[in-house]
């Protein structure tokens, strides 16, 4: 699980071993932000802490039957035939579930319909740097086609002999440009909607909802767009960067109202844009209408969080065990069916995930 394994997993300890001591929801505090005064006059500002909810309430499992004859196999045979396939499909579904968080990320290096290039990776890196992402624990997690394109493009540029060997023999890129490069078969493609032609309906709009008009086709959750004249500001100085702020559709949209992320904030310590959009400002969606495109992700681990809770161990069963591996707590429970000489067995994981700081991630949109 090289996506789940490279994002924040530090909240597991907030959930007790015999059920969650914080319930099924943990409030994760976000860093405080402040404004700077000029001059000698005191301008005290209240500290307003913001949080996001991390819910651990998704249960996935694999259920299977095996016979007493199966249990006479050697341990290696039993693991290879029964346990490994079950855990593999369970792990893949958990990873794919967590990857749906890509729809929360509004930063995107646009290259739809084209082969992945190192320039676009560097553009993603620039976006992370501009958003003050910490230098450590950065990952560039590629879908399989993007990995093909980048390994081929960069095959002559590495000097480290061990990295060259892995690159040529295994398609492994290693570390460069401040990222650990990984490949994952589970990244989904994004189905860009047919939305087009929208204009802002009403001046001075702020917040997490944008009122629009004159467009066609409701946008899909995860569609990325910009608004004419609305520029990103530096997160600390609040000065306009001259670069249009990217937004993402954050839920179910209509042809008149978009739920958006980030919310439009034009002043104060949480300011993120140069000003409110003007009435009639054009809304421009990234990519070609009604076209799927591949997703890879460049991110610092603090962008996303994953947590799993230790599930209760039942009594009065034939066998029960629980193990935590790579940040995922797994439970297996087995019972005996005397009528059929079988051992019904269940494998369970209770987990949750949340996009904590989407500004620390950037989608790489290519093929």
Order of alpha helices (4+ residues) and beta strands (2+ residues): beta-beta-beta-alpha-alpha-beta-alpha-beta-alpha-alpha-beta-beta-beta-beta-beta-beta-beta-beta-beta-beta-beta-beta-beta-beta-beta
